[in-house]
């Protein structure tokens, strides 16, 4: 029986909260341990409801991971591996990773 090895992944996201308590994402992308982009979700798109005044990093990581579980059910995702960036910085990072 093969033992499944969990690979380290990092998720980069640029999020913002709208006035009507919905979370929108400018961009979300997954980077593998080798530094290659595994998946890319261009935005802007609404992906979650959020009820509260301010979203914290840990809560945002949980919401992003639950969103990604729908399209990647077998992928091991940890909310600690979600990095939140401003839109321009996330776009710059995506560009650098795809044009190595």
C-alpha distances in whole Angstrom, upper triangle without the diagonal:
4,6,9,13,16,19,22,24,28,30,34,36,40,41,44,45,48,51,49,46,44,42,42,40,41,38,34,32,29,28,25,25,26,29,29,30,27,29,32,34,38,40,42,41,41,37,38,41,42,44,46,48,46,42,41,38,35,36,36,33,31,33,32,28,29,31,28,25,27,26,23,21,18,19,20,23,25,29,30,29,31,35,38,40,44,44,45,43,40,41,42,39,37,40,39,35,36,39,37
4,6,9,13,15,19,21,25,27,30,33,37,38,41,43,45,48,47,44,42,39,39,37,38,35,31,29,25,25,21,21,22,26,25,26,23,25,29,31,35,37,40,38,38,35,36,39,40,42,44,46,44,40,38,35,33,34,34,30,29,31,29,26,27,28,25,23,25,24,20,19,15,16,17,21,23,27,27,26,28,31,35,37,40,40,42,40,36,38,39,35,34,36,35,32,32,35,34
4,6,10,12,16,18,22,24,28,30,34,35,39,40,43,46,45,42,39,37,37,35,36,33,29,27,23,23,20,19,21,24,24,25,22,24,28,30,34,36,38,36,36,33,34,37,37,40,41,43,41,37,35,32,30,31,31,27,26,28,27,23,24,26,23,21,23,23,19,18,14,15,14,18,20,23,24,23,26,29,32,34,38,38,40,37,34,36,37,33,32,35,34,30,31,34,32
4,6,9,13,15,19,21,24,27,31,32,35,37,39,43,42,38,36,33,33,31,33,29,26,23,20,19,16,16,18,21,21,21,18,21,24,26,30,32,34,33,33,29,30,33,34,37,38,40,38,34,32,29,27,28,28,24,23,25,23,20,21,23,20,18,20,19,16,14,11,11,11,14,16,20,21,19,22,25,28,31,34,34,36,34,31,32,33,30,28,31,31,27,28,31,29
4,6,10,12,16,18,22,25,29,30,34,35,38,42,41,38,35,32,32,30,31,28,24,21,18,17,14,13,15,18,18,19,17,19,23,25,29,31,33,32,32,29,30,33,33,36,37,39,36,32,30,27,25,27,26,22,22,24,22,19,21,22,19,18,21,20,16,15,12,11,10,13,15,19,19,17,20,23,26,28,32,32,34,31,28,30,31,27,26,29,28,24,25,28,27
4,7,9,13,15,19,21,25,26,30,32,35,38,37,34,32,29,29,26,28,24,21,18,15,14,11,11,14,16,16,17,15,17,20,22,26,28,30,29,29,26,27,29,30,33,33,35,32,29,26,23,21,23,22,19,18,21,19,15,18,19,16,15,18,17,14,13,10,8,6,9,11,15,15,13,16,19,22,25,28,29,31,28,25,27,28,24,23,26,26,22,23,26,25
4,6,10,13,16,19,23,25,28,31,34,37,37,34,31,28,28,25,26,22,19,16,12,11,8,7,10,12,13,14,12,15,18,20,24,26,28,27,28,25,26,29,30,33,33,35,32,28,26,22,21,23,22,18,19,21,18,15,18,19,16,15,18,17,14,14,11,9,8,9,11,15,14,12,15,17,20,23,26,26,28,25,22,24,25,21,20,23,22,18,20,23,22
4,7,10,13,17,20,22,26,28,31,35,35,32,29,26,26,23,24,20,17,14,10,9,6,5,9,10,12,13,12,14,17,19,22,24,26,26,27,24,25,28,28,31,31,32,29,25,23,19,18,20,19,16,17,19,16,14,17,18,15,16,19,18,14,16,13,10,8,9,9,12,11,9,12,14,17,19,23,24,25,22,19,22,22,18,18,21,20,17,19,21,20
4,7,10,13,17,19,23,25,28,32,32,29,26,23,22,19,20,16,13,10,7,6,5,6,9,9,10,10,9,11,13,15,18,21,23,22,23,21,22,25,25,28,29,30,26,23,21,17,17,18,17,13,15,16,13,12,15,15,12,14,17,15,12,14,13,9,8,7,9,11,10,7,9,11,14,16,20,20,22,19,16,18,19,15,15,18,17,14,16,19,18
4,7,10,13,16,19,22,25,29,29,26,24,20,19,16,17,14,11,9,6,5,7,8,11,9,10,10,10,11,12,14,17,18,20,20,21,19,20,23,23,26,26,27,23,20,18,14,14,16,14,11,13,15,12,11,15,15,12,14,17,16,14,16,15,12,11,8,9,10,9,5,6,7,11,13,16,17,18,15,13,15,16,12,12,16,15,13,15,18,18
4,7,10,12,16,19,22,25,26,23,20,17,16,13,13,10,7,6,5,6,9,11,13,11,12,10,10,10,10,11,13,15,17,17,17,15,17,20,20,23,23,24,21,17,16,13,13,14,12,9,12,12,9,9,12,12,10,12,15,14,13,15,15,12,11,8,9,9,9,6,5,6,8,10,14,14,16,14,11,13,15,12,11,15,15,13,15,18,19
4,7,10,14,17,20,23,24,22,19,15,14,11,11,8,6,5,6,8,11,13,15,12,12,10,12,11,10,10,12,13,14,15,16,15,17,19,19,23,23,23,19,16,15,12,14,15,11,10,13,13,10,11,14,13,12,15,17,16,16,18,19,15,15,12,12,11,11,8,6,5,6,7,10,10,12,10,7,10,12,9,9,13,13,12,14,17,18
4,6,10,13,16,19,20,18,16,12,10,7,8,6,4,7,9,11,15,17,19,16,16,13,14,12,10,9,10,10,11,12,13,12,14,16,16,20,20,20,17,14,14,11,13,13,9,9,12,11,8,11,13,12,11,15,16,16,16,19,20,17,17,14,14,12,13,11,7,6,5,6,8,8,11,10,7,10,12,11,10,14,15,14,16,19,20
4,7,11,13,17,18,16,14,11,9,6,5,5,7,9,12,14,18,20,22,19,18,16,17,15,12,11,10,9,10,11,12,12,14,16,16,19,19,18,15,13,13,12,14,14,10,11,14,13,10,14,16,14,14,18,19,18,19,22,24,21,21,17,17,15,15,14,10,9,6,5,6,5,9,9,7,9,12,11,11,14,16,16,17,20,22
4,7,10,13,15,13,10,7,6,4,6,8,9,12,15,17,21,23,25,22,22,19,19,17,14,12,12,10,9,10,10,10,11,12,12,15,15,15,12,10,11,11,13,12,8,11,13,11,9,13,15,13,14,18,18,19,20,22,24,21,21,18,17,15,16,15,11,11,7,8,8,8,12,12,10,12,15,15,15,18,20,20,21,24,25
4,6,10,12,10,9,6,5,6,8,11,12,16,18,21,24,27,29,26,25,22,23,20,18,15,14,11,10,10,10,11,11,12,11,13,13,12,10,9,11,12,15,13,10,13,15,12,12,16,17,15,17,20,21,21,23,25,27,25,25,21,20,17,19,18,15,14,10,10,9,10,13,14,13,15,18,18,18,21,23,23,24,27,29
4,7,8,6,6,5,6,9,11,14,15,19,21,24,27,30,32,29,28,25,26,23,20,18,17,14,12,11,10,11,10,9,8,10,10,9,8,8,11,13,15,13,10,14,15,12,13,17,17,16,18,21,21,22,24,26,28,26,26,22,22,18,20,21,17,16,13,14,13,13,17,18,17,19,22,22,22,25,27,27,28,30,32
4,5,6,5,6,7,10,12,15,17,21,24,27,30,33,34,32,31,28,28,25,22,19,18,14,12,11,9,12,11,10,9,11,11,11,11,11,15,17,19,16,14,17,18,15,16,20,19,17,20,23,23,24,26,28,31,29,29,25,25,22,24,24,20,20,17,17,15,15,19,20,19,20,24,24,24,26,29,29,30,32,34
4,6,7,9,11,14,16,19,21,25,27,30,34,36,38,35,35,31,32,29,26,23,21,18,15,15,13,15,13,11,11,11,11,10,11,13,16,19,21,18,17,20,21,18,19,23,22,21,24,26,26,27,29,31,34,32,32,29,28,25,26,27,24,23,20,20,18,18,22,23,23,24,27,28,28,30,32,33,33,36,38
4,6,9,11,15,17,20,21,25,28,31,34,37,39,36,35,32,32,28,26,22,22,18,16,14,11,13,11,9,9,9,11,11,13,14,17,20,21,18,17,20,20,17,19,22,21,19,23,25,24,26,28,29,32,31,31,28,28,24,27,28,24,24,21,22,21,21,24,26,24,26,29,29,29,31,34,34,34,37,39
4,7,10,13,16,18,19,23,25,28,31,34,36,34,33,30,30,27,24,21,21,18,15,14,11,11,9,6,5,6,8,9,10,10,14,16,17,14,13,17,17,14,16,19,18,17,20,22,22,24,26,26,30,28,28,25,24,21,23,24,21,21,19,20,19,19,23,24,23,25,28,28,27,30,32,32,33,36,38
4,6,10,13,15,16,20,22,26,29,31,33,31,30,27,26,23,21,17,17,14,12,10,7,8,6,5,6,8,10,11,12,11,14,16,17,14,12,15,15,12,13,16,15,14,17,19,18,20,22,23,27,25,26,22,22,19,22,22,19,20,17,18,18,17,21,22,21,22,25,25,25,27,30,29,30,33,35
4,7,10,12,13,16,19,22,25,28,30,27,27,23,23,20,18,15,15,12,10,9,6,6,5,6,6,10,11,12,11,9,12,13,14,12,9,12,13,9,10,14,13,11,14,17,17,18,20,21,24,23,23,20,19,16,19,19,15,16,13,15,14,14,18,19,17,19,22,22,21,24,26,26,26,29,31
4,7,9,10,14,17,20,24,27,28,26,25,21,21,18,15,12,11,8,6,5,4,6,7,9,10,13,15,15,14,12,15,15,16,14,11,14,15,11,11,14,14,12,14,17,17,17,20,22,24,23,23,20,20,17,20,19,16,16,13,13,13,12,15,17,15,16,19,19,18,21,24,23,24,26,29
4,5,7,11,14,17,20,23,25,22,21,17,18,15,12,9,8,6,5,6,6,7,9,12,13,16,17,17,16,13,15,14,16,14,11,12,14,11,9,13,14,11,12,16,16,16,18,20,23,20,21,18,18,16,18,17,13,13,11,11,11,9,13,14,11,12,16,16,15,17,20,19,20,23,25
4,7,10,14,17,20,23,24,21,20,17,18,15,11,9,7,4,4,7,9,11,13,16,16,20,20,20,18,16,17,16,19,17,14,15,17,15,12,16,17,14,15,19,18,18,19,22,25,22,23,20,21,18,20,18,15,14,11,10,9,6,10,11,9,9,13,14,12,15,17,17,18,20,23
4,7,10,13,17,20,21,18,16,13,14,11,8,6,5,5,7,8,11,11,14,17,18,21,22,22,20,17,18,16,18,17,14,14,16,14,11,14,16,13,13,16,17,15,17,20,22,19,20,17,18,17,18,16,13,12,10,10,10,7,10,11,8,8,11,11,10,12,15,14,14,17,20
4,7,10,14,17,18,15,14,11,11,8,6,5,7,8,10,10,12,11,13,17,18,21,22,22,20,17,17,15,16,16,12,11,14,12,8,11,13,10,9,13,14,13,13,17,18,15,16,13,15,14,15,13,10,10,9,10,11,10,13,12,9,10,13,11,10,13,15,14,14,17,19
4,7,10,13,14,12,10,7,7,6,4,6,8,11,13,13,15,14,17,20,21,24,25,26,23,20,20,17,18,18,14,13,15,14,10,11,14,12,10,13,14,12,12,16,17,14,15,13,14,14,15,12,10,10,11,11,13,12,14,13,9,10,12,10,8,11,13,11,11,15,16
4,7,10,11,10,8,6,5,5,7,9,12,14,16,17,18,16,18,22,22,26,27,28,25,21,20,17,17,18,15,13,15,15,11,11,14,12,9,12,14,12,11,14,14,11,12,10,12,13,13,10,9,10,12,13,16,15,17,15,12,13,15,12,10,13,14,11,12,16,16
4,7,8,6,5,4,6,7,9,12,14,17,20,20,22,20,22,25,26,29,30,30,27,23,22,19,19,20,18,15,17,18,14,14,17,16,13,15,17,15,13,16,16,12,13,12,13,14,14,10,10,11,13,14,17,17,18,15,12,13,14,11,9,12,12,9,10,14,13
4,5,5,6,6,6,9,12,15,18,21,23,23,25,22,24,28,28,31,32,33,30,26,24,21,21,22,20,17,19,20,16,15,18,18,14,16,18,16,14,16,15,11,12,11,13,15,15,11,12,13,17,18,21,20,21,19,16,17,17,14,13,15,14,11,12,15,14
4,5,8,10,10,13,16,19,21,24,26,26,28,26,27,30,30,34,34,34,31,28,26,22,22,24,22,19,20,22,19,17,21,21,18,19,21,19,17,19,17,13,13,13,14,16,15,12,14,15,18,19,22,23,23,20,18,19,19,15,15,17,16,12,14,17,15
4,6,9,10,14,16,19,22,25,27,28,29,28,30,33,33,36,37,37,34,30,29,25,25,27,25,22,24,25,22,20,24,23,20,21,24,21,19,21,19,16,16,16,18,20,19,15,17,17,20,20,23,23,23,20,18,19,18,15,14,16,14,11,12,14,12
4,7,9,12,14,17,19,22,24,25,27,25,28,31,31,34,34,35,31,28,26,23,23,25,23,20,23,23,20,19,23,22,19,21,23,21,19,21,20,17,17,16,17,19,18,14,15,15,17,17,20,20,19,17,15,15,15,11,11,12,10,7,9,11,10
4,6,9,11,15,17,20,22,23,25,24,27,30,31,34,35,35,32,29,27,24,24,26,23,21,23,23,19,19,22,21,17,20,21,18,17,20,19,16,17,16,18,20,19,15,16,16,18,18,20,19,19,17,15,15,15,11,10,11,10,7,7,10,9
4,6,7,11,13,16,19,20,22,21,23,27,28,31,32,32,29,26,25,22,23,24,21,18,21,20,17,16,19,18,15,17,18,15,14,18,17,14,16,15,17,18,18,15,14,14,16,16,18,17,17,16,13,13,13,10,8,10,10,7,7,11,11
4,7,11,13,17,19,19,21,20,22,26,27,31,32,33,30,26,26,23,23,23,20,18,20,19,16,15,17,16,12,14,15,12,11,14,14,11,13,13,16,17,18,15,14,15,17,18,20,19,20,19,15,15,17,14,11,14,14,11,10,14,14
4,7,10,13,16,16,18,16,19,23,24,28,29,30,28,24,24,21,22,22,19,17,18,17,14,13,15,13,10,13,13,10,10,14,14,12,14,13,16,17,18,15,14,15,16,17,19,17,19,18,14,14,16,14,11,13,15,12,11,15,16
4,6,10,12,13,15,14,18,21,23,26,28,28,26,23,23,21,21,21,18,17,18,17,13,14,16,13,11,14,14,11,12,16,17,15,17,15,17,18,19,16,14,14,15,15,16,14,16,15,12,11,14,12,9,12,14,12,11,14,16
4,6,9,9,12,11,14,18,20,24,25,26,24,21,22,19,20,20,16,16,17,15,11,13,14,11,10,13,13,11,12,16,18,16,18,16,18,17,19,17,14,15,14,15,15,13,15,16,12,12,15,14,11,14,16,15,14,17,20
4,7,8,11,12,16,19,20,24,25,26,24,21,22,21,22,21,17,18,19,17,14,16,17,14,13,17,16,14,16,20,22,20,21,19,21,20,22,19,16,16,15,14,14,11,13,14,11,10,14,14,11,13,16,15,14,17,20
3,5,8,10,13,16,18,21,23,23,21,19,21,20,21,20,16,17,19,16,14,16,17,14,14,18,17,16,18,21,24,22,23,21,22,20,22,20,17,17,15,14,13,10,13,15,12,11,15,16,13,15,18,18,17,20,23
4,7,10,12,15,16,20,21,21,20,18,20,19,21,20,16,18,19,16,14,17,18,14,16,19,18,17,20,23,25,23,25,22,23,21,23,22,18,18,15,15,13,10,13,16,13,13,16,17,15,17,21,20,20,23,25
4,6,10,12,14,18,20,20,19,17,20,19,20,18,15,17,17,14,12,16,15,12,13,17,15,15,18,20,23,22,23,21,22,20,23,21,18,18,16,16,16,13,17,18,16,16,19,20,18,20,23,22,22,25,27
4,6,8,11,14,16,18,17,15,18,18,19,16,13,15,15,12,11,14,14,10,13,16,14,15,18,20,23,22,23,20,21,19,22,21,18,18,16,17,17,15,19,20,18,18,22,22,20,23,26,25,25,28,30
4,7,10,14,16,18,17,14,16,16,16,14,11,13,12,9,8,11,10,7,10,12,11,12,15,17,20,19,20,17,18,16,19,19,15,17,15,17,17,16,20,21,18,19,22,22,20,23,26,24,24,28,30
4,6,10,13,15,14,12,14,15,15,12,10,12,11,7,9,11,9,8,11,13,13,15,17,18,21,20,20,17,18,15,19,19,16,17,16,18,18,18,22,22,20,21,25,24,23,26,28,27,27,31,33
4,7,10,12,13,11,14,16,16,12,11,14,13,9,12,14,12,11,15,16,16,18,20,21,24,23,23,20,20,17,20,21,18,20,18,20,20,20,24,25,22,24,27,27,26,29,31,30,31,34,36
4,6,9,9,8,11,13,13,10,9,13,12,9,12,14,13,13,17,18,18,21,22,22,25,24,24,20,20,16,19,20,17,19,16,19,19,20,24,24,22,24,27,27,26,30,31,31,32,35,36
4,7,9,9,12,15,15,11,12,15,14,12,15,18,16,17,20,21,21,24,26,26,28,27,26,23,22,19,21,23,20,21,19,21,22,23,26,27,25,27,30,30,30,33,35,34,35,38,40
4,6,7,10,13,14,11,12,15,15,14,16,19,18,19,22,23,24,26,28,28,30,29,28,24,22,19,21,23,20,21,18,20,21,22,26,26,25,27,30,30,30,33,35,34,35,38,40
4,7,10,13,15,12,13,17,17,16,18,21,21,21,24,25,26,28,30,30,33,31,30,26,24,20,22,24,21,21,18,19,19,21,24,25,24,27,29,29,29,32,34,34,35,38,39
4,6,10,12,10,10,14,15,14,16,19,19,19,22,24,25,27,28,28,31,28,27,23,21,17,18,20,17,17,14,16,16,18,21,21,21,24,26,26,26,29,31,31,32,35,36
4,7,8,6,6,10,11,10,12,15,15,16,18,20,22,23,24,25,27,25,23,20,18,14,15,17,14,14,12,14,15,17,20,20,19,22,24,23,24,27,28,28,30,32,33
4,6,5,6,9,10,11,12,14,16,17,18,20,22,24,24,25,26,24,22,18,16,12,12,14,12,12,10,13,15,17,20,19,18,22,24,22,23,27,27,27,29,32,32
4,6,5,6,9,10,10,12,14,15,16,18,21,22,22,22,24,21,19,15,13,9,9,11,9,8,8,11,13,16,19,17,16,19,21,19,20,24,24,23,26,29,29
4,5,5,6,9,10,11,12,14,15,17,19,21,20,21,22,19,17,13,10,7,7,10,9,10,10,14,16,19,22,20,18,22,24,22,22,26,26,25,27,30,31
4,5,5,6,9,10,11,12,14,15,18,20,20,20,21,19,18,14,12,8,10,12,10,12,11,15,17,19,22,21,19,22,25,23,23,27,28,26,28,31,32
4,5,5,6,9,10,11,12,14,16,18,18,19,21,18,17,13,12,8,10,11,8,10,8,12,14,15,19,18,16,19,21,20,20,23,24,23,25,28,29
4,5,5,6,9,10,11,12,15,16,16,16,18,15,13,10,8,4,7,8,5,8,8,12,15,16,19,18,16,19,21,19,19,22,23,21,23,27,27
4,6,5,6,9,10,11,13,15,15,15,16,14,13,9,8,5,9,10,9,12,12,16,18,19,23,21,19,22,24,22,22,25,26,24,26,29,30
4,5,5,6,9,10,12,14,14,15,17,15,15,11,11,8,12,12,10,13,12,15,17,18,21,21,18,21,23,22,21,25,26,24,25,29,30
4,5,5,6,9,11,12,12,13,15,13,13,10,10,8,11,10,8,10,10,13,15,16,19,18,15,17,20,18,17,21,22,21,22,25,26
4,5,5,6,9,10,10,10,12,10,9,6,7,6,10,9,8,11,13,16,18,19,22,21,17,20,22,20,19,23,24,21,22,26,27
4,5,5,7,10,10,10,12,11,11,9,10,9,13,13,12,15,15,19,21,21,24,23,20,22,25,23,22,25,27,24,25,29,30
4,6,6,8,9,10,13,12,13,11,12,11,15,14,12,15,15,17,19,19,22,22,18,20,23,21,20,23,25,23,23,27,28
4,5,6,6,8,10,9,10,8,11,11,14,13,11,14,15,17,20,19,22,21,17,19,22,20,18,21,23,20,20,24,25
4,6,5,5,8,7,9,8,11,12,15,14,13,17,18,21,23,23,26,25,21,23,25,23,21,25,26,23,23,27,28
4,6,6,10,10,12,12,14,15,19,17,16,19,20,22,24,23,26,26,22,24,26,25,22,25,27,24,24,28,29
4,6,9,9,12,12,15,16,19,17,16,19,20,22,24,22,25,25,21,22,24,23,20,23,25,22,21,25,26
4,6,5,9,9,13,15,17,15,15,18,20,22,24,23,26,25,21,22,25,22,20,23,24,21,21,25,25
4,6,8,10,13,15,18,17,17,20,22,24,27,26,29,28,24,26,28,26,23,27,28,24,24,28,29
4,6,9,13,15,18,16,17,21,23,25,28,28,30,29,25,27,29,26,24,27,27,24,24,28,28
4,6,10,13,15,13,14,17,20,22,25,25,27,25,22,24,25,22,20,24,24,21,21,25,25
4,7,10,12,10,12,16,19,21,25,25,27,25,22,24,26,22,21,25,25,21,23,26,26
4,7,9,7,9,12,15,18,21,22,24,22,19,22,23,20,19,23,23,20,22,25,25
4,5,5,7,11,14,17,21,22,24,22,19,22,24,21,20,24,24,21,23,27,26
4,5,6,9,11,15,18,19,22,20,18,21,22,20,20,24,24,22,24,27,27
4,6,8,11,14,18,20,22,19,17,21,22,19,20,23,23,21,23,26,26
4,6,10,13,16,18,20,17,15,18,19,16,16,20,20,17,20,23,22
4,6,10,13,15,17,15,12,16,17,14,15,18,18,17,19,22,22
4,6,10,12,14,11,10,13,14,12,13,16,16,15,18,20,21
4,7,9,12,10,8,12,13,12,13,16,17,16,19,21,22
4,6,8,6,6,9,10,10,11,14,15,15,17,19,20
4,6,5,6,9,10,11,12,14,16,17,18,20,22
4,6,5,6,9,10,11,12,14,15,17,18,20
4,6,5,6,9,10,11,12,14,16,16,19
4,5,5,6,9,10,11,12,14,15,17
4,5,5,6,9,10,11,12,14,16
4,5,5,6,9,10,11,12,15
4,5,5,6,9,10,11,12
4,5,5,6,9,10,11
4,5,5,6,9,10
4,6,5,6,9
4,6,5,6
4,6,6
4,6
4
